[in-house]
Amino acid sequence: MRIGIIGAMDEEIALYLEAMGETVATTKAGITYYEGQLEGQTVVLCKSGVGKVNASVCTQILIDQYKVAQIIFTGVAGAVNPELNIGDIVVSTDLVQHDMDVTALGFALGQIPFTDKWVWQADDRLQQLAIEAGKSISEDVKVVSGRILSGDQFVANREKVAGLYQEFGAACTEMEGAAVGQVCSMNEIPFVIVRSMSDKADGSAHVNFVEFTKLASQRSYEMVVVMLRNLIPGVIVYSTKGCVDCELVKQLLTEKGIAFEVRDVMSKREYQEEVEKFGFMGVPVTVAGDKAVKGYQPDELLALVQA
């Protein structure tokens, strides 16, 4: 399983690149992608560049060319919620483009015309992993869930910030996250945006931004590393729709209170290849660590997951 990690600036990916060590670098559409290992995960790291167009191109290439299973965007943002301070961290619940403005035609601010969907929901599991990871950083760092706004604007005006908070009830604002969220949603790829506050987006931004970007990037990096460490699923059930034995396996694990991840082998060739590595051609296949059980065999399944 490949995981895409995106930052917009050099400072936001530097620590990851250093920790990954040896990587395979490929440049596509002017963006360099670094494929390697981090915390036991296969990671594809890239610097998208600033702005929604760059972020969109970068995300689609990660999905199409690298077949990533999920995407984490990490970096800095300006606080919109007045209760947030520099160094605090926001984990996205959802994202909206605050600069999408077709209100003159009767659409709501942020609404993409002629579509019902313009709020992009982050993945619940990735959100939870991020929140839990945030608790491990420092007791002095506030980690909250909230709406993140994106726009091709560097917001540094108190009145603008107040208006964004009143209109959207958002936690922070930046320039890429909603684009990543939209592309991921269109491709049904789980995602989450993790932003560390580098400034208050209130007129002091030009003073704070450079000074605190390094600290903010460090904190985001620490969080994502813990997330990667915890992303490795304890139990995976490879299945497909309409498979009776697959449902029996999932029912057994659920009754025993055993958490598991379901991977539909018909949805991705990658999942089929993972099953084949264990020497199997059909489903269900239940995997825990480097061991696997084929079919619905209750005794063997329980021995596998309890080992």
N, C-alpha and C positions, 0 to 999 in steps of 0.2 A: 504494500500500500504506500503510495507516494503522497506526501503532504506538501502543499505549496505554501511558502512563507514569502510575503511581500512587504517591503518597506518602500517609502517614496524617495528617501534620500540616503546618501552614503552612510551618514551617521546611524541610520536606523537599521542597517544590515551589517555593519562592520563587525559587531561582536559575534553574530551568527557565522559569518564567513571565517573568522578566526577560529572559532570552536569546531567548525566542520573539518578543518585541516585539508586533506586532499579532496579535490572536487573535479568534476568534469564540467567545463564551461562551454556554453554554446550561445551565440548571439543571434537573435531573431528580432526583426523589426526594430533594430537599434537597442534592444534590451538584452542584457547578458543574464543567462540562467545558469546557476551553479547547482549541480546535482551531487549529493553526497550523503553522508550519515551524520545524524545528530541525535543523541540520547536514544540510540537503538532504532531510530526511524529513518526511512529513506526520505530525504527532504530535497525539494527543489526551491532554491532561494533566488530572489531577484529584486532589483531596484527598479520600480516601475517608472520613476520620474514623477514630477508633481502634476496633479490635475486629474480630472475624471477621464479624459480621453486616454491618457497614458495608462491609467489604472485599468480601464476596460480592455485595451489591447493586451496588456500584460496578463490579465486574468484569463482571457479567452485562449491565449497561447498555452498557458499552464494546463488548461482543461483539454484542449485539442491535441497538443503535441506531447505533453508529459503525462496525460491521463491521471492527474492528481485526484485523489478521492475526497479531499477536503482542503480548505484554504484558510489561512490565518493571516490577517493584515495587522502589522504591528508598527507603532510609531507614535508621533506626538500630535497634540491637538490643543486648541484654545478652549478654556473652560467657558461655558455659557451659564450653567447653573451657578448662582452666586455662592453657594455653599462649598463649591469645589475650590481647592487651592493648588498651586504649582506642586507637581510631584504626585498628586492623586491620580488614580487610574480608573478609566471607564471601560467597561465591557459592554459591547453593543447588545441591546435587546432588538432594536430595529434601526433602520436608516432611511433618511429622506434627503432629497436634493433641495436645499433651501433656495437655490437660485433658479429653480424651474418656476417661472412666473408667467402664467397665461391667465391671470386674473381678469384681464380686460375682456376675455371671452367667457367669463363666468366660471372658470375652473378655480379650485382652491389653490392657495399658494403651496407649491411643492408638487402639485398633482400633474402627472404626465397626461396630456390630452388624449382622449379617445381610448382610454384603457382603465380598467377597474383597479389595477394594481400599481401602486407607486410608493408603497411602504415595504421595505425589504426586511424580512424577519431573519435574524441570525439563528443558527442551529442551537437548540436547547442544550444538548449534551456538551457542545463546545463552550457554550456560555458557562455552564456549571463547572467544567474543568478550569476555565479561566478564573472564575471567582475563587475556587478552592486553591488554585495556584497563587493567587494574590495574597492569600492569608499567610503564605510561607515567606513572603518578602520581608516585611517589617511591620511591627505594631504601629509605627508612625505613619504608614501609608494607608490612605483610605481607598478602598476598592469598591466601586459601585456598578450596578447595572443601569443602563439608561439609553435613551435615544441619542443617536449620533447624527449630526447634520453634515452634509457635504455640499461644497460649492466651489466654483473656480474663482474664489475670492479669499484674500487673506484679511480676515475680519479684525479690525483694530479700533473700533468705534463703540463707545459706551451705549449710545442710543441704538445702534444696530444689534448689539448683544442683547439688550433689554427686549427689543422687538422679537428676536429669534426665540428667546426664552418664553415670552408671552404667547407667541404664535404656536410654537411646537412643543413646549415643555421639555426641551432637549437638555442633555448634560453637557455636550461640547460640540465644537465645530471644527471641521478639517476640509480636505480637498480631494479625497479619493474614495472613502469607505462606501458611500452609497452606490458608486459605479461598480465596485467589486461585488457588493451585495446584489445588484441587479443582474449582472452577468452570471453570478453563481446561481441565483434563483432561476434564471432562464434555462440553465443547464442542469438544474436539480443537484447542485453540489453544495454540501454543508459548508458554512463559513461562519467566522466570527471576526470582529474587529476589536483589537485591544489598543487603547490609546492612553498615553500618559500625558498629563497636563504640563505643557512647557510654558504656558502663559495664561493670562486671564482674559485675553481677547477683548480688552477694554480700554485701549489707548496706551497701556504700558507694554504692549506686545513687542514693539520694536526694541525695547530695552531688555525684556526678559528672554526673548526667543533664543538667541544664540547662547546665552549664558546657561539656560536650563535644558536645552535640547539634549546635551550629552547625558545628564542625569536622568532625564525622562526616558531616553533610549535604553539606558542601562536597566531601568526598572521594568520596562516592557520586555526586554530580553530575558530577564530573570524569570518573569512570569511564563513566557512561552516555553522556555526550557523545561520548567516543571510540568507544563501541559503536555509536552511531547513525552515526557517520562511516564505520565499517567494515561496516555492515549492507547498504549498497547492493551488490547482487550484481553481479559483473562480467558474467555471462552468465545469461540466463533462457531456459529452454525451456518454452514453453506447449504442453501436450500433453493427451491424454486416454487413458483405458484402451482397450486393443484397437487402438490406432493403430500400424500397422507402421512407417510412416515416422518416427513419434515415437521409437520404439525404436531405429531406425537412427541418428537424430540423436544420441541419448544415447550410443549405442555408439561413434560416431565421436569425440565429445568426450571420452569416458572413455579411449579408446585413445590420444588425443593428450595426455592428462594435463591437460585443461582443466576446471577446476572450474565447476560450473553449478548453478543452482537450478531445480527442476521445479515448474511451476504447472499443476495440472489444471484446465482451463477449465470442467469440469463441476461442480467443487466449489464455485466461487464466481462469482457474477455479475461481481464486480469484475475477475476475471481475464479474462473475456470482453470486458469494456469496454477493458481494457488492450490486448488484441489488436486490437480494432476501431480504436483510436487510430492504429495503424500501417496501417490501410486493409485489413486482412485479416479474413476471416470464418471460416476453417478453421484446422486445425493439421496439422503442427507449425509453430510460429513461433518462431524463435530470435532473441533480442534481446541486443544489446551496446551500451550507451549509448543513443544516439538512433537507431540503425540496426537493421534487422531483415531476416531472410531467411525466406521462406515455403517449406515443404516440405523434402525431403531433397535438397540440392544440395551435395555435398561441397566442391567448389572454392569456392563462394560462402560456405559456412559457415566454412571455414578462413580465408578472407580477412577475414570479419567479426570473428571472435574474436581474430585475431592483429593486427588493426589497432590 
